[in-house]
Amino acid sequence: MKYKVHRIDVRANNMQEKLEQFLNDLEGEVVSILPNVRPTFQLMGATAKIDYILVVEKKET
């Protein structure tokens, strides 16, 4: 059993479309989807931002 980790660079306005397109093109099985959540501080207070998403794919050998 082999696994491959893919990185998808996203923004708040295109995250859903990029993830959906990527998942539809995968040949293997999705094991996990991990967002990289980074805390940010703005005038309105603390918030979080997602820079990229990691997708773990299980490859069939």
KALINFEN-V562513 format. One record per residue. N is the residue number from 1. RES is the residue in one letter. PSI is psi in whole degrees, -180 to 180 (* if undefined). Layout:
[[N RES PSI] [N RES PSI]]
//
This chain:
[[1 M 129] [2 K 149] [3 Y 150] [4 K 137] [5 V 126] [6 H 144] [7 R 128] [8 I 115] [9 D 127] [10 V 165] [11 R 168] [12 A -32] [13 N -12] [14 N 12] [15 M -47] [16 Q -45] [17 E -43] [18 K -42] [19 L -44] [20 E -45] [21 Q -42] [22 F -46] [23 L -36] [24 N -23] [25 D -7] [26 L 146] [27 E -30] [28 G -166] [29 E 136] [30 V 125] [31 V -44] [32 S 152] [33 I 120] [34 L 115] [35 P 145] [36 N 100] [37 V 123] [38 R 125] [39 P 140] [40 T 154] [41 F 123] [42 Q -180] [43 L -33] [44 M -6] [45 G -166] [46 A 141] [47 T -175] [48 A 155] [49 K 142] [50 I 119] [51 D -40] [52 Y 165] [53 I 136] [54 L 132] [55 V 122] [56 V 123] [57 E 134] [58 K 117] [59 K 141] [60 E 129] [61 T *]]
//
